[in-house]
Amino acid sequence: MSREHRTVWERRASRTADEPPRVIVVGAGIGGLSTGCYAQMSGAETRIFERHVLPGGCCTAWSRQDYVFDYCIEWLTGTGRGNDAARLWRELGALDGKTVANFEMFNTVTDETGRSVTFYNDPDRLEAHLLELSPADARPIRAFCRDLRRFIGINLYPFLTPPPLQSPREKLRMLRAVLPSFVTLWRTAVTRMETFCDRFQDPLLRRAFPFIFFQDHEVFPLLPYLFNMASAYHRNAGFPQGGSLGLARSVEERYLGLGGRIDYRARVERVLVENDRAVGVELRGGERHYAEHVVSACDGATTLQGLLGGRYASPRTDKLFTEMAEEPDLLYPGVVSAFVGLKDELDPAARHSTTYLLSEADSKALPGCMQNSLVVQLRSRYSDGFAPPGKSVIHCTYFSDYASWKLLRRTDRKAYWARKQEVADFVRGFLERHHPGIGEAIEVVDVASPTTTERYTGVRGGSILGWKSFTPADDVITGLINKDRLRLPGLDGFTLAGQWFGGGSLIRAAASGRFAAQYLCRDLGLEFRAWESGGTEPWHPGKLGRLPQLEKRRVK
């Protein structure tokens, strides 16, 4: 046992009130940064080890030829005021000094013939638009818009305290929020979107509704669509200035301001365990660091099989990472992203986001396309700083099969790059067809495959959202949080956090860090504390810092 190790444990046994316990966090994604912030606020001395050169994990961006290609956020729950999600982001300093872009519609869906439907967040405007498109579908149209009006009156964002730690007052507040809307919440939670769509006569509406959130989430019921459209109506689902990496940088700044420390290019190889208690971590190269508590906020399979060597698990983690990980309906596929830099400004009349339903020929021509659709977002409309003045950025994305990309990159690197070039060529031709003349303005096309995501963020299978909500996986995660308290049986001094253990979305990843900190505070005898950062300095693009150039070779 090293001298440092002995000192830590001797101090734990006789620690006085002014000597903070040490906590190590593995991973500087949103879940890890959140854990670090709340642990620092509560009096712990924390240190985060991150394998990459940037914070944020999948909440990231990179640069090409003076363009910023923002990878993650399409909308962010909690950009408004007066709800728990907004309070969480302000405790983390995520929105300090930032403006927020809000849009009047969530998305537009266009079919192969050019017919379009726009999903406005205002239920009155949406109803009028849909009835104009298809008067014959008045009954399901009015039913959907009626439910949207009901959701606009619901303020339910349970992201602050896990149920086992809620006070009687918090439980009463939640009960008061749920009971008046219980029937609506239950009915929309058990009605699959695909079942609802069967009620439409118009083929465009029947196909378009599942793409309200850009891509078809396949297993979702009505509830999340209504919830997020209602949030957007309340300006609580906007896009923060600076985008994905800007958000991560702001939380990083908050964490460092609270006295935390981040070590980048520091890859943790294993968690050190003695007598069934986590006592520290070992980095690649053999360097060891010790603490009284370890939190893993990195990839789930990496945590269980890599850092812990498969020695510790629970029935719930076994179910997630052995049974459910092989079920495609429970896990989000990888994503292919093609970013396009234009030397001209975009048409001000163009929609900020459009999902194109592809013809059979286009679907076959787009490598690895899984849903016969392509999402085209005018990212320059979302935030300043993504393109130089007078120029623009477009982001084209689609769900794709990770395994085929991985096999090709491992066995035939030349063919892998050729496949990425096929994506770039398709995107160029597709944009030219829908926006004649745009091809001449394209300066750069940069393609990121699911294996790109895995290489730079460590997320297994390039699945940036992890488990799908409203599936049996959600029930297991709920049990992991509420029953297991983000712990593994038989292993003390160790807590789980991040999207794989708290649910796949930025707000749930951030909430998992808050939950993890509350649980570890009880273990360390600390009083959990949290307060809003109160930052007022105007945000500016320079806070992104130096951006990485991801894969050295790029498609043209």
Secondary structure as UniProt FT lines:
FT   HELIX           3..13
FT   TURN            17..18
FT   STRAND          22..26
FT   HELIX           30..41
FT   TURN            42..43
FT   STRAND          45..49
FT   TURN            57..58
FT   STRAND          61..64
FT   TURN            65..66
FT   STRAND          67..70
FT   STRAND          76..77
FT   HELIX           84..91
FT   TURN            92..97
FT   STRAND          100..101
FT   STRAND          105..110
FT   TURN            112..113
FT   STRAND          116..120
FT   HELIX           123..133
FT   HELIX           135..137
FT   HELIX           138..152
FT   HELIX           163..165
FT   HELIX           168..178
FT   HELIX           179..181
FT   HELIX           182..190
FT   HELIX           193..197
FT   TURN            198..199
FT   HELIX           203..208
FT   HELIX           209..211
FT   TURN            212..213
FT   HELIX           222..233
FT   TURN            234..235
FT   STRAND          237..240
FT   TURN            241..242
FT   HELIX           243..257
FT   TURN            258..259
FT   STRAND          261..263
FT   STRAND          268..274
FT   TURN            275..276
FT   STRAND          277..283
FT   TURN            284..285
FT   STRAND          288..290
FT   STRAND          293..296
FT   HELIX           300..301
FT   HELIX           302..307
FT   TURN            309..310
FT   HELIX           315..318
FT   HELIX           319..323
FT   HELIX           324..326
FT   TURN            328..330
FT   STRAND          334..342
FT   TURN            348..349
FT   STRAND          353..357
FT   HELIX           360..365
FT   TURN            367..368
FT   STRAND          373..378
FT   HELIX           379..381
FT   TURN            384..385
FT   TURN            389..390
FT   STRAND          392..400
FT   HELIX           402..411
FT   HELIX           413..434
FT   TURN            436..437
FT   HELIX           438..441
FT   STRAND          442..448
FT   HELIX           450..457
FT   HELIX           460..462
FT   HELIX           472..482
FT   TURN            485..486
FT   TURN            489..490
FT   STRAND          491..492
FT   STRAND          494..496
FT   HELIX           499..502
FT   HELIX           506..524
FT   HELIX           541..544
//
